[in-house]
Amino acid sequence: MKIRLRFSKQGQMKFIGHLDMVRYFQKVMRRSEVDVAYSEGFSPHQKMSFAAPLSVGVLSRGEYFDLEVNSTESSKVMLERINAQNAEGVEVLSYSFFLTTQKMP
């Protein structure tokens, strides 16, 4: 099941680069005990896909990433759980189920 998350990056967090934000959210998902799906193979990693990177030093209230999970609770519960682990300046604004379309052959 895919989840689309919208988050804001404010305050001092504007100085954090894109790759560091990816690693940051991997840690936040682990700490908040989200049942994230992992890739298979020699070195498994969380199945996350971020939108276009934001320039360093730019504030935003509309950054997105998709997350594949094995199971989930309600959006409200998950938002509370994730935001409890976030650092000052980062807030997850929405947690919504994302329907995928099948690819054409």
CNS distance restraints for C-alpha pairs under 8 A (distance, minus, plus):
assign (resid   1 and name CA) (resid  68 and name CA) 5.71 0.50 0.50
assign (resid   1 and name CA) (resid  69 and name CA) 5.54 0.50 0.50
assign (resid   1 and name CA) (resid  70 and name CA) 6.40 0.50 0.50
assign (resid   1 and name CA) (resid  71 and name CA) 7.36 0.50 0.50
assign (resid   1 and name CA) (resid  97 and name CA) 7.65 0.50 0.50
assign (resid   1 and name CA) (resid  98 and name CA) 7.60 0.50 0.50
assign (resid   2 and name CA) (resid  66 and name CA) 6.64 0.50 0.50
assign (resid   2 and name CA) (resid  67 and name CA) 5.66 0.50 0.50
assign (resid   2 and name CA) (resid  68 and name CA) 4.45 0.50 0.50
assign (resid   2 and name CA) (resid  69 and name CA) 6.23 0.50 0.50
assign (resid   2 and name CA) (resid  97 and name CA) 6.20 0.50 0.50
assign (resid   2 and name CA) (resid  98 and name CA) 5.24 0.50 0.50
assign (resid   2 and name CA) (resid  99 and name CA) 6.95 0.50 0.50
assign (resid   2 and name CA) (resid 100 and name CA) 7.59 0.50 0.50
assign (resid   3 and name CA) (resid  66 and name CA) 5.57 0.50 0.50
assign (resid   3 and name CA) (resid  67 and name CA) 5.12 0.50 0.50
assign (resid   3 and name CA) (resid  68 and name CA) 6.16 0.50 0.50
assign (resid   3 and name CA) (resid  69 and name CA) 7.27 0.50 0.50
assign (resid   3 and name CA) (resid  95 and name CA) 6.63 0.50 0.50
assign (resid   3 and name CA) (resid  96 and name CA) 5.59 0.50 0.50
assign (resid   3 and name CA) (resid  97 and name CA) 4.65 0.50 0.50
assign (resid   3 and name CA) (resid  98 and name CA) 5.15 0.50 0.50
assign (resid   4 and name CA) (resid  64 and name CA) 6.96 0.50 0.50
assign (resid   4 and name CA) (resid  65 and name CA) 5.87 0.50 0.50
assign (resid   4 and name CA) (resid  66 and name CA) 4.48 0.50 0.50
assign (resid   4 and name CA) (resid  67 and name CA) 6.35 0.50 0.50
assign (resid   4 and name CA) (resid  94 and name CA) 7.82 0.50 0.50
assign (resid   4 and name CA) (resid  95 and name CA) 5.95 0.50 0.50
assign (resid   4 and name CA) (resid  96 and name CA) 5.35 0.50 0.50
assign (resid   4 and name CA) (resid  97 and name CA) 6.27 0.50 0.50
assign (resid   4 and name CA) (resid  98 and name CA) 5.87 0.50 0.50
assign (resid   5 and name CA) (resid  64 and name CA) 5.65 0.50 0.50
assign (resid   5 and name CA) (resid  65 and name CA) 5.50 0.50 0.50
assign (resid   5 and name CA) (resid  66 and name CA) 6.23 0.50 0.50
assign (resid   5 and name CA) (resid  67 and name CA) 7.63 0.50 0.50
assign (resid   5 and name CA) (resid  92 and name CA) 6.82 0.50 0.50
assign (resid   5 and name CA) (resid  93 and name CA) 7.37 0.50 0.50
assign (resid   5 and name CA) (resid  94 and name CA) 5.47 0.50 0.50
assign (resid   5 and name CA) (resid  95 and name CA) 4.73 0.50 0.50
assign (resid   5 and name CA) (resid  96 and name CA) 6.50 0.50 0.50
assign (resid   6 and name CA) (resid  62 and name CA) 6.02 0.50 0.50
assign (resid   6 and name CA) (resid  63 and name CA) 5.50 0.50 0.50
assign (resid   6 and name CA) (resid  64 and name CA) 4.56 0.50 0.50
assign (resid   6 and name CA) (resid  65 and name CA) 6.77 0.50 0.50
assign (resid   6 and name CA) (resid  92 and name CA) 5.85 0.50 0.50
assign (resid   6 and name CA) (resid  93 and name CA) 5.41 0.50 0.50
assign (resid   6 and name CA) (resid  94 and name CA) 5.12 0.50 0.50
assign (resid   6 and name CA) (resid  95 and name CA) 6.88 0.50 0.50
assign (resid   7 and name CA) (resid  61 and name CA) 6.32 0.50 0.50
assign (resid   7 and name CA) (resid  62 and name CA) 5.98 0.50 0.50
assign (resid   7 and name CA) (resid  63 and name CA) 5.28 0.50 0.50
assign (resid   7 and name CA) (resid  64 and name CA) 6.35 0.50 0.50
assign (resid   7 and name CA) (resid  90 and name CA) 6.93 0.50 0.50
assign (resid   7 and name CA) (resid  91 and name CA) 5.48 0.50 0.50
assign (resid   7 and name CA) (resid  92 and name CA) 4.13 0.50 0.50
assign (resid   7 and name CA) (resid  93 and name CA) 5.16 0.50 0.50
assign (resid   7 and name CA) (resid  94 and name CA) 7.09 0.50 0.50
assign (resid   8 and name CA) (resid  59 and name CA) 7.82 0.50 0.50
assign (resid   8 and name CA) (resid  60 and name CA) 5.45 0.50 0.50
assign (resid   8 and name CA) (resid  61 and name CA) 4.01 0.50 0.50
assign (resid   8 and name CA) (resid  62 and name CA) 5.87 0.50 0.50
assign (resid   8 and name CA) (resid  63 and name CA) 6.21 0.50 0.50
assign (resid   8 and name CA) (resid  89 and name CA) 7.59 0.50 0.50
assign (resid   8 and name CA) (resid  90 and name CA) 5.58 0.50 0.50
assign (resid   8 and name CA) (resid  91 and name CA) 5.37 0.50 0.50
assign (resid   8 and name CA) (resid  92 and name CA) 6.48 0.50 0.50
assign (resid   8 and name CA) (resid  93 and name CA) 7.03 0.50 0.50
assign (resid   9 and name CA) (resid  13 and name CA) 5.98 0.50 0.50
assign (resid   9 and name CA) (resid  14 and name CA) 6.11 0.50 0.50
assign (resid   9 and name CA) (resid  59 and name CA) 5.72 0.50 0.50
assign (resid   9 and name CA) (resid  60 and name CA) 5.30 0.50 0.50
assign (resid   9 and name CA) (resid  61 and name CA) 6.35 0.50 0.50
assign (resid   9 and name CA) (resid  63 and name CA) 7.83 0.50 0.50
assign (resid   9 and name CA) (resid  89 and name CA) 5.72 0.50 0.50
assign (resid   9 and name CA) (resid  90 and name CA) 4.91 0.50 0.50
assign (resid   9 and name CA) (resid  91 and name CA) 7.07 0.50 0.50
assign (resid  10 and name CA) (resid  14 and name CA) 5.89 0.50 0.50
assign (resid  10 and name CA) (resid  59 and name CA) 5.36 0.50 0.50
assign (resid  10 and name CA) (resid  60 and name CA) 6.60 0.50 0.50
assign (resid  10 and name CA) (resid  61 and name CA) 7.74 0.50 0.50
assign (resid  10 and name CA) (resid  89 and name CA) 4.57 0.50 0.50
assign (resid  10 and name CA) (resid  90 and name CA) 6.33 0.50 0.50
assign (resid  11 and name CA) (resid  59 and name CA) 7.50 0.50 0.50
assign (resid  11 and name CA) (resid  88 and name CA) 7.95 0.50 0.50
assign (resid  11 and name CA) (resid  89 and name CA) 5.30 0.50 0.50
assign (resid  12 and name CA) (resid  89 and name CA) 6.66 0.50 0.50
assign (resid  13 and name CA) (resid  88 and name CA) 7.84 0.50 0.50
assign (resid  13 and name CA) (resid  89 and name CA) 5.59 0.50 0.50
assign (resid  13 and name CA) (resid  90 and name CA) 7.04 0.50 0.50
assign (resid  14 and name CA) (resid  56 and name CA) 6.15 0.50 0.50
assign (resid  14 and name CA) (resid  57 and name CA) 4.73 0.50 0.50
assign (resid  14 and name CA) (resid  58 and name CA) 5.58 0.50 0.50
assign (resid  14 and name CA) (resid  59 and name CA) 5.58 0.50 0.50
assign (resid  15 and name CA) (resid  56 and name CA) 5.35 0.50 0.50
assign (resid  15 and name CA) (resid  57 and name CA) 4.98 0.50 0.50
assign (resid  15 and name CA) (resid  58 and name CA) 7.78 0.50 0.50
assign (resid  16 and name CA) (resid  20 and name CA) 6.33 0.50 0.50
assign (resid  16 and name CA) (resid  21 and name CA) 6.66 0.50 0.50
assign (resid  16 and name CA) (resid  56 and name CA) 6.40 0.50 0.50
assign (resid  16 and name CA) (resid  57 and name CA) 7.80 0.50 0.50
assign (resid  17 and name CA) (resid  21 and name CA) 6.30 0.50 0.50
assign (resid  17 and name CA) (resid  54 and name CA) 7.84 0.50 0.50
assign (resid  17 and name CA) (resid  55 and name CA) 7.39 0.50 0.50
assign (resid  17 and name CA) (resid  56 and name CA) 5.59 0.50 0.50
assign (resid  18 and name CA) (resid  22 and name CA) 6.39 0.50 0.50
assign (resid  18 and name CA) (resid  53 and name CA) 5.69 0.50 0.50
assign (resid  18 and name CA) (resid  54 and name CA) 6.68 0.50 0.50
assign (resid  18 and name CA) (resid  55 and name CA) 7.86 0.50 0.50
assign (resid  18 and name CA) (resid  56 and name CA) 7.84 0.50 0.50
assign (resid  19 and name CA) (resid  23 and name CA) 6.42 0.50 0.50
assign (resid  20 and name CA) (resid  24 and name CA) 5.96 0.50 0.50
assign (resid  21 and name CA) (resid  25 and name CA) 6.16 0.50 0.50
assign (resid  22 and name CA) (resid  26 and name CA) 6.34 0.50 0.50
assign (resid  22 and name CA) (resid  50 and name CA) 7.72 0.50 0.50
assign (resid  23 and name CA) (resid  27 and name CA) 6.42 0.50 0.50
assign (resid  24 and name CA) (resid  28 and name CA) 6.27 0.50 0.50
assign (resid  25 and name CA) (resid  29 and name CA) 6.03 0.50 0.50
assign (resid  26 and name CA) (resid  30 and name CA) 6.43 0.50 0.50
assign (resid  26 and name CA) (resid  46 and name CA) 7.13 0.50 0.50
assign (resid  27 and name CA) (resid  31 and name CA) 6.13 0.50 0.50
assign (resid  28 and name CA) (resid  32 and name CA) 6.01 0.50 0.50
assign (resid  28 and name CA) (resid  82 and name CA) 6.84 0.50 0.50
assign (resid  28 and name CA) (resid  85 and name CA) 6.09 0.50 0.50
assign (resid  28 and name CA) (resid  86 and name CA) 6.72 0.50 0.50
assign (resid  29 and name CA) (resid  33 and name CA) 6.13 0.50 0.50
assign (resid  29 and name CA) (resid  34 and name CA) 5.43 0.50 0.50
assign (resid  29 and name CA) (resid  36 and name CA) 7.49 0.50 0.50
assign (resid  29 and name CA) (resid  82 and name CA) 7.02 0.50 0.50
assign (resid  30 and name CA) (resid  34 and name CA) 6.37 0.50 0.50
assign (resid  31 and name CA) (resid  85 and name CA) 6.86 0.50 0.50
assign (resid  32 and name CA) (resid  81 and name CA) 5.76 0.50 0.50
assign (resid  32 and name CA) (resid  82 and name CA) 5.49 0.50 0.50
assign (resid  32 and name CA) (resid  84 and name CA) 7.86 0.50 0.50
assign (resid  32 and name CA) (resid  85 and name CA) 6.40 0.50 0.50
assign (resid  34 and name CA) (resid  69 and name CA) 7.61 0.50 0.50
assign (resid  34 and name CA) (resid  72 and name CA) 7.31 0.50 0.50
assign (resid  34 and name CA) (resid  78 and name CA) 7.94 0.50 0.50
assign (resid  35 and name CA) (resid  69 and name CA) 5.58 0.50 0.50
assign (resid  35 and name CA) (resid  70 and name CA) 5.71 0.50 0.50
assign (resid  35 and name CA) (resid  71 and name CA) 5.89 0.50 0.50
assign (resid  35 and name CA) (resid  72 and name CA) 6.81 0.50 0.50
assign (resid  36 and name CA) (resid  46 and name CA) 6.44 0.50 0.50
assign (resid  36 and name CA) (resid  47 and name CA) 7.29 0.50 0.50
assign (resid  36 and name CA) (resid  67 and name CA) 7.36 0.50 0.50
assign (resid  36 and name CA) (resid  68 and name CA) 6.06 0.50 0.50
assign (resid  36 and name CA) (resid  69 and name CA) 4.21 0.50 0.50
assign (resid  36 and name CA) (resid  70 and name CA) 6.02 0.50 0.50
assign (resid  36 and name CA) (resid  71 and name CA) 7.84 0.50 0.50
assign (resid  37 and name CA) (resid  46 and name CA) 6.04 0.50 0.50
assign (resid  37 and name CA) (resid  47 and name CA) 5.96 0.50 0.50
assign (resid  37 and name CA) (resid  68 and name CA) 5.54 0.50 0.50
assign (resid  37 and name CA) (resid  69 and name CA) 4.80 0.50 0.50
assign (resid  37 and name CA) (resid  70 and name CA) 5.54 0.50 0.50
assign (resid  38 and name CA) (resid  44 and name CA) 5.85 0.50 0.50
assign (resid  38 and name CA) (resid  45 and name CA) 5.26 0.50 0.50
assign (resid  38 and name CA) (resid  46 and name CA) 4.49 0.50 0.50
assign (resid  38 and name CA) (resid  47 and name CA) 5.60 0.50 0.50
assign (resid  39 and name CA) (resid  44 and name CA) 4.91 0.50 0.50
assign (resid  39 and name CA) (resid  45 and name CA) 5.47 0.50 0.50
assign (resid  39 and name CA) (resid  46 and name CA) 6.39 0.50 0.50
assign (resid  39 and name CA) (resid  47 and name CA) 6.32 0.50 0.50
assign (resid  40 and name CA) (resid  44 and name CA) 5.40 0.50 0.50
assign (resid  40 and name CA) (resid  45 and name CA) 7.97 0.50 0.50
assign (resid  46 and name CA) (resid  68 and name CA) 7.98 0.50 0.50
assign (resid  47 and name CA) (resid  67 and name CA) 6.05 0.50 0.50
assign (resid  47 and name CA) (resid  68 and name CA) 5.55 0.50 0.50
assign (resid  48 and name CA) (resid  65 and name CA) 6.97 0.50 0.50
assign (resid  48 and name CA) (resid  66 and name CA) 5.68 0.50 0.50
assign (resid  48 and name CA) (resid  67 and name CA) 4.66 0.50 0.50
assign (resid  48 and name CA) (resid  68 and name CA) 6.58 0.50 0.50
assign (resid  49 and name CA) (resid  65 and name CA) 5.50 0.50 0.50
assign (resid  49 and name CA) (resid  66 and name CA) 5.09 0.50 0.50
assign (resid  49 and name CA) (resid  67 and name CA) 6.57 0.50 0.50
assign (resid  50 and name CA) (resid  64 and name CA) 6.29 0.50 0.50
assign (resid  50 and name CA) (resid  65 and name CA) 4.17 0.50 0.50
assign (resid  50 and name CA) (resid  66 and name CA) 6.36 0.50 0.50
assign (resid  51 and name CA) (resid  63 and name CA) 7.19 0.50 0.50
assign (resid  51 and name CA) (resid  64 and name CA) 5.65 0.50 0.50
assign (resid  51 and name CA) (resid  65 and name CA) 5.75 0.50 0.50
assign (resid  54 and name CA) (resid  58 and name CA) 6.93 0.50 0.50
assign (resid  72 and name CA) (resid  78 and name CA) 7.74 0.50 0.50
assign (resid  73 and name CA) (resid  77 and name CA) 6.51 0.50 0.50
assign (resid  73 and name CA) (resid  78 and name CA) 6.37 0.50 0.50
assign (resid  74 and name CA) (resid  78 and name CA) 6.27 0.50 0.50
assign (resid  75 and name CA) (resid  79 and name CA) 6.04 0.50 0.50
assign (resid  75 and name CA) (resid  94 and name CA) 7.77 0.50 0.50
assign (resid  75 and name CA) (resid  95 and name CA) 5.51 0.50 0.50
assign (resid  75 and name CA) (resid  96 and name CA) 6.57 0.50 0.50
assign (resid  76 and name CA) (resid  80 and name CA) 6.35 0.50 0.50
assign (resid  76 and name CA) (resid  95 and name CA) 7.96 0.50 0.50
assign (resid  77 and name CA) (resid  81 and name CA) 6.19 0.50 0.50
assign (resid  78 and name CA) (resid  82 and name CA) 6.03 0.50 0.50
assign (resid  78 and name CA) (resid  95 and name CA) 7.36 0.50 0.50
assign (resid  79 and name CA) (resid  83 and name CA) 5.92 0.50 0.50
assign (resid  79 and name CA) (resid  92 and name CA) 6.68 0.50 0.50
assign (resid  79 and name CA) (resid  93 and name CA) 7.59 0.50 0.50
assign (resid  79 and name CA) (resid  94 and name CA) 7.12 0.50 0.50
assign (resid  79 and name CA) (resid  95 and name CA) 6.50 0.50 0.50
assign (resid  80 and name CA) (resid  84 and name CA) 6.05 0.50 0.50
assign (resid  81 and name CA) (resid  85 and name CA) 7.04 0.50 0.50
assign (resid  82 and name CA) (resid  86 and name CA) 6.60 0.50 0.50
assign (resid  82 and name CA) (resid  92 and name CA) 7.34 0.50 0.50
assign (resid  83 and name CA) (resid  91 and name CA) 6.04 0.50 0.50
assign (resid  83 and name CA) (resid  92 and name CA) 6.25 0.50 0.50
assign (resid  86 and name CA) (resid  90 and name CA) 6.10 0.50 0.50
assign (resid  86 and name CA) (resid  91 and name CA) 6.66 0.50 0.50
